[in-house]
Amino acid sequence: MEDSARMRHIYKTGRSSLRKALIMPWRSTGSQCYGRRQSAQQQFSHRSRPIAFPLRSELHSTLVAHAQKLNLACRQWARAPPHCARHCICHPLIRSATVPRNPRIRITHVEHLSNNWNRLDKFSLDYVRTNGETQALTREIYHVDDGATVLLYDATRRTVILVRQFRLPAYLRGGSGDLLETPAGFLDGADPEARMKQEVEEETGYRIGSMKKVFNALMVPGCVTHAVHFFVAPYAPDDKIASGGGVVEEGEDIEVVELTVDDALKRVARGEITDGKTIILLQYAALQLFGKDADISA
């Protein structure tokens, strides 16, 4: 059999087996995801992710076996159809178990623990250590939607805009719970820059024009999938069109705080600003936006 024809045969066989093995309900339409030519981003947006379902160990083994076979076929088939990666290995569980990112990792079992605000899974995996030995590991992973944050800065007046709001984890650690932060929010499937412009207006009352993407970062890579898109944006006093304060229906009660960059950096040094994303952006501002004139001493 010709190579391309053989790969097509493996691809179709694996896809058919995988489709038969897993049927899951959907929040929005109740439809099945397999066989559809929608993109993975559309299928797994924050608002249309699959409803939690119990996954028996024997079913999981079957799914992973089929998915691994299918994934291998797609890798070997150099001219794989564009929709292959979208509807063959589209469920996050299967995708995480089969995408060949690291040959030292083999996920053996996934136990669903919770799916209230976000999904919490318990992963069992075999990890090949640097000495060649295989070690069985267990990790609990919290799947959190990606987010974005932005530092508003005025280079002429050497000021930045932060927001003060209550954070329960900070309160549980013994503090007041009120943190000074850069404006931020979850993407909810939106474009990061567009989402941040909306968030900035809601939280601070400023309408921002241009924004600059500076980097992405994993904030708690040991146990949370959440990644943050970092931006900086210039602002001027005339850009303020509303009072800000956040969305009451979402429980937000936000105070807008304008500080000089030197004051903000000193608060970091004194331990008064402890939010990680805010510290990162203030340090970036000191190095890249305000230059050597920035005072970072306490």
N, C-alpha and C positions, 0 to 999 in steps of 0.2 A: 504494500500500500504506500502511495506517495506520502512524504512526510507531512505536507500541509493537510492532506486528507486524513491521515492518522490522527493528527492533533485535533482536527475538527471532530472526529469521532469521539476521542477522549473527552473533549470539551462538552459535547452534547450529552454524552452518557453521564458525566459527573454532574452537570447542571440538572438533568432530569432527576437523578437520585437525590440530590440536595433539595430540590423543590418538593419532592414527595415526602422527605423526612421531616420537614419543618413547616408548619402552618401556624401563623400567629395573628392575633387580632391587632387592629390599628385604631388609635384613638379617633382619628379624624374621619376615615372613610370606611373602616372595617375591611379593607381589601388586603390581599396578600402582596408582599413586596416582590417576590421572585417572579421573573419573567417580564417585569415591567422595565421600560427603557427610560425611567426617570433617573436623575443623577443621585448619587449617594447623599450629596448635600441636601437635596430636596427631601429625600426619604427620611433622613435622620436629623432634620432641623429640630430646634428646641421644642417646637410646638407639635411635631408629628412623630416623635420617637415611639417605638413599639411599647405596648403595655407590658408590664412585667409578667413573666410566666415561669412556672417551675420547670427546670430542665433536669431530667433524670440522667444519671451518670452514663447509662448505656446509650441513651439517645445522643448525649453529648459526644461520646466516643465515635458513634456512627457519623455524626455531622462533621466532626473534625477530620475523620478519615476521608470522607467524600470531598471536603473542602480542600484538604491538602493535595489530593489527587488532581482536583480541578485547578488549583493554583499552580501546580507544577506544569500542567498542560499549557496553561496560559503563559507561563514564563518561557517555556520551550518554543511556543508558537510565536515566532517573531512578528508575524503579521496578524496578531490577535485582533478581533473586531473591537472598535472603541468602546462598545457597551459592555465588554466582557467584565472589566473590573467593577462596573457599576452594579450589575444585577446578579453576578455569580457569588461574590463574597461581600455582600452588602450589609449583613448584620454585624454590629460592632463586635459581638462575641466571637463569631467565626473569623472576622477580619483580623482581630488581635491575635488569634491562635494560629493563623496560617501565613500571614504576610511575611516573607523571608527577610526581615530586617536584621536579625541576629541569629546565626546558626547555633549559638550557645544556649538559646532559650527555647524550651518546649513547654507550652502550657498544657497541663494534663487534665485540669478540671476547673470549672467555674461554678461557684455557688452563689445564687442571688440572695442577698440579705435584706435589702430594703429598696423601695422606690417611691419615697414620699416626695420630698422637694427635689432630690436628685437620686441617681442610682448608686447603690453600694454593693459591690461584688467581692467575694472571697476567691482569690486565685490560688490554685496549686500549680507549681511549675517545677520542672527539672532545669537546674542551672549548671552548666559546665564551667568549673572553675579554671583559673589560669594554669593550674597544675594538671589539668585533664580529668580530674575527678568530677563526678556528677553529684550535685547536692539537691535534695528536695527542699523547696521553700514554699512558704505560705504568706500571702500578702492580701490585706484588705484595701481595695482601691475605690475611691469615691470619684465618680464621673461627674464633673462640674463643667458647665458650658463655658467656653472661652469668653474673655472679657477684654475691655480696653480702658485706658486711662490717659489723661492729658494734663500737662502742666501749662497753664496760661501764664505768660510772662510779658512784662513791659520793659524792654531793654532801655528805654529812655529814662524811665523813673526807677528802674532796678527793682521792680516789684513782681510778685507772683500772687496768684489766686489759689487759695485752698478752701476746703469746706470742713466744717466740724459737724460730726454726727455720731449717734450712739451705735456702738458695736457690742453685741452681747458677749462674744468670746473675750474681748478685752476686759469687760466687766467681770466675767467669771475668773479672770486671772488676778483680780483684786484691785483693779483700778476703777476709775469712775465710769469707764466705758466710752467716754467722749474722745474721739480721735480726730486729729487734724490730718486731712488726706487731700490728694489730688482728686478731682471729679473722676468717677469711674462707673462702669456698668457692664452687665452681661450683654453679649451680642444678640442673643435670641434669633440667630440666623441672618442678621443684617450685616451689611458692609461695616467694618470697624470704624472707618472715618465718619460715615454718615451717622452711625449709632452714637459716636462720641459727640458730634455736633448737637444732636438732640439732647443727650444727657447733660451737656454743659449748659444748655439753655434752661433745662428743667431745674438743675441744681444751683446754678450761679446767676442766671438771668442774663448772661452775656451771649450774644450772637457772634459766633466765630466764623471768619472766612476761610483762610488757608490754614492747613495743619501739616506738620511734618512727621512722618513715621520714622522713629529712631531705632527701634528693635522690638523683638518679641522675647518673652521670658517665661519659663516654667517657674511658678512661685513656690509650690510645695511638691517637688517631683517624686518624693518618696512615697506618697500615698494619694495624691490628687492629680487628675489629668488636666486640670485647668491651666491654660496659658493666657498670657496678657499681652495685648498689642499696646506699645507705648508710643505716645505722641507728644509733641510740643506745639504750641500755637501762640502767636503774638496777640495781644489784646490792647485796647485803649479804653479810657473811661467812657468814651462815646459809644462803645459797643454794648453797653448795658441797656437792655430794653425792658427788663422785668426785675422783680425782687428776688427771684429764685426760690430756694427753700425745698425743692423736691416735690414729689407727688404724694399727697396726703393719703390716698387710697392704698399706696404701697408701704405705708408706715414711715415715710421719710419726714424728718424734721431737721432740716439742714440750715446751718448758719454759714454765710459766706464771709471768709476772712481774707483780707488783703494784707500781705506782709512784704517787707523788703526782703530780697533774697538773702542778705546777710543775716537778718533776724531769723529767717527760716532755717538757715544752716546752723546757726548757733543753737536753735531749739533741738535740732537733730543731735548735736554734740552733747547737749545737756540731758538728752533722753526724753524730751517733751514731745517730740515727733517720733513715733515708733512704727508707723505703718510702712511696710517694706517697699511697696511701689512708689510711695511718696519720697522716701529717702533716695531711691534709685534715680528718680527724675530730678530731684534737687541736686544730687551730685553731678548728674549729666549737665544740668544748667550751669553749675559752677565751673565745669571744665569747658563746655562748648558754647554757652550762650553769653555768660558774663565774664569769661576769661579769668586772668590771674588776679583781677581786682576783687573777686569774691572773697569774703572773710568767712572761713569755716571754723574758726576757733570758738570755744565756748565762752 
